Amino acid sequence: MLVSGSPSGQSKANVVILDFATHKEVKTFDLGGGSAGILIPPDGSHAYIAVSAKDEVAVVDLKKLEIAGHIPTGKGPDGLAWAAQK
């Protein structure tokens, strides 16, 4: 389970990964700016997180629990959406 911001309010992390069964923190990420939108594809392999303050989308590998990369965007991304391509 991914949470934007820390559920305890104690951490400065922008994104917290919680164990679904126990609701315990598994991993935190400080992305250097607010996390404004999160998308996870159906295969659950990655999370794409809009980071408004850095004008980018952070890519988190959910199998390895690490930042896999960054995608530059326009100014202040604040949400994400899937678009079907024909």
LUMVOKE-354855 format. One line per 4 residues: their letters; for each residue x, y, z of N, C-alpha, C. Coordinates in steps of 0.02 Angstrom, whole numbers. Example, Ala and Ser with C-alpha at 12.3 -4.5 7.8 and 13.67 -1.06 7.14 Angstrom:
! residues 2
AS = 660 -284 390 615 -225 390 660 -165 390  642 -112 354 684 -53 357 645 2 394
***
This chain:
! residues 86
MLVS = 42 -58 0 0 0 0 45 62 0  30 111 -42 68 174 -46 27 229 -14  59 272 24 26 329 55 66 391 38  32 443 17 64 506 3 71 544 68
GSPS = 132 551 93 143 583 157 147 530 211  173 548 269 182 500 323 118 493 364  94 432 376 34 423 416 44 444 488  105 440 513 117 457 583 126 532 593
GQSK = 139 568 538 151 639 542 221 655 568  259 605 587 326 614 616 379 619 562  371 583 507 421 578 455 417 636 407  474 653 376 474 704 324 466 672 255
ANVV = 452 608 253 446 572 190 385 597 152  392 599 85 337 617 42 293 557 27  324 498 26 287 436 11 307 382 60  258 347 85 270 293 132 238 230 103
ILDF = 276 175 104 249 110 84 232 72 147  169 50 151 145 14 210 132 -59 193  143 -103 241 122 -172 234 46 -173 239  13 -203 189 -60 -202 186 -92 -236 247
ATHK = -64 -291 269 -94 -329 323 -83 -297 392  -23 -270 404 -7 -244 470 -12 -168 476  -13 -134 419 -13 -61 416 51 -31 445  104 -71 448 169 -47 472 209 -18 413
EVKT = 249 35 427 292 64 375 345 13 354  351 4 288 401 -40 259 459 0 231  443 56 199 494 97 166 466 168 159  510 217 164 491 287 152 537 316 99
FDLG = 510 365 64 549 401 13 540 476 23  595 513 25 592 585 24 607 606 -48  555 625 -84 562 641 -155 583 713 -167  592 752 -115 615 820 -122 561 869 -141
GGSA = 499 850 -132 442 893 -147 378 854 -136  323 889 -132 259 857 -119 241 805 -171  213 750 -149 188 699 -195 115 714 -209  101 732 -272 35 759 -289 -11 708 -323
GILI = 15 654 -347 -27 604 -380 14 540 -386  -20 483 -378 14 418 -383 -26 374 -430  9 342 -477 -22 291 -520 18 227 -515  -17 171 -513 15 105 -513 -17 65 -569
PPDG = 23 39 -617 -6 0 -671 -35 -66 -644  -78 -98 -683 -111 -159 -660 -62 -215 -638  -2 -217 -666 45 -269 -646 78 -255 -579  69 -196 -551 95 -179 -485 170 -174 -481
SHAY = 204 -168 -537 277 -168 -537 308 -102 -516  276 -47 -533 304 19 -520 249 66 -495  271 120 -464 226 175 -447 254 237 -480  211 277 -509 230 340 -541 201 395 -498
IAVS = 245 439 -473 225 488 -423 243 558 -448  192 601 -455 204 671 -476 236 709 -418  293 740 -432 330 778 -381 328 851 -404  280 888 -379 267 957 -402 327 1003 -395
AKDE = 361 1000 -338 415 1047 -325 477 1035 -369  482 975 -398 540 960 -439 524 955 -513  461 969 -532 439 966 -602 458 899 -634  438 845 -600 453 779 -625 404 727 -599
VAVV = 408 668 -628 374 609 -602 428 561 -579  425 540 -517 472 491 -491 444 422 -505  488 376 -524 468 307 -538 496 263 -483  452 228 -447 473 184 -392 463 112 -414
DLKK = 516 72 -409 512 1 -422 483 -31 -359  422 -58 -364 388 -85 -305 411 -155 -287  448 -187 -330 477 -253 -313 542 -244 -273  584 -197 -295 648 -184 -262 643 -130 -207
LEIA = 586 -94 -206 575 -39 -159 631 13 -163  642 37 -225 692 89 -236 669 135 -293  698 194 -295 684 241 -349 717 214 -412  677 203 -464 703 176 -527 720 230 -577
GHIP = 695 291 -567 711 345 -612 665 405 -602  674 454 -647 635 516 -645 617 534 -716  556 559 -725 533 581 -791 520 656 -787  557 697 -826 545 769 -824 475 786 -851
TGKG = 444 837 -822 377 858 -843 376 933 -853  319 959 -867 309 1031 -867 307 1055 -795  295 1119 -786 296 1150 -720 239 1124 -675  259 1102 -615 213 1085 -562 163 1030 -576
PDGL = 185 970 -595 135 916 -605 98 904 -540  32 896 -545 -6 886 -483 -56 828 -488  -49 787 -538 -93 730 -544 -70 688 -604  -94 627 -606 -77 581 -660 -139 545 -684
AWAA = -137 523 -746 -194 486 -774 -168 440 -829  -201 384 -838 -185 338 -893 -222 360 -956  -191 352 -1012 -223 366 -1077 -214 304 -1121  -269 280 -1149 -266 221 -1193 -243 244 -1263
QK = -198 206 -1293 -174 221 -1360 -197 166 -1407  -224 187 -1464 -249 138 -1513 -199 129 -1568
***
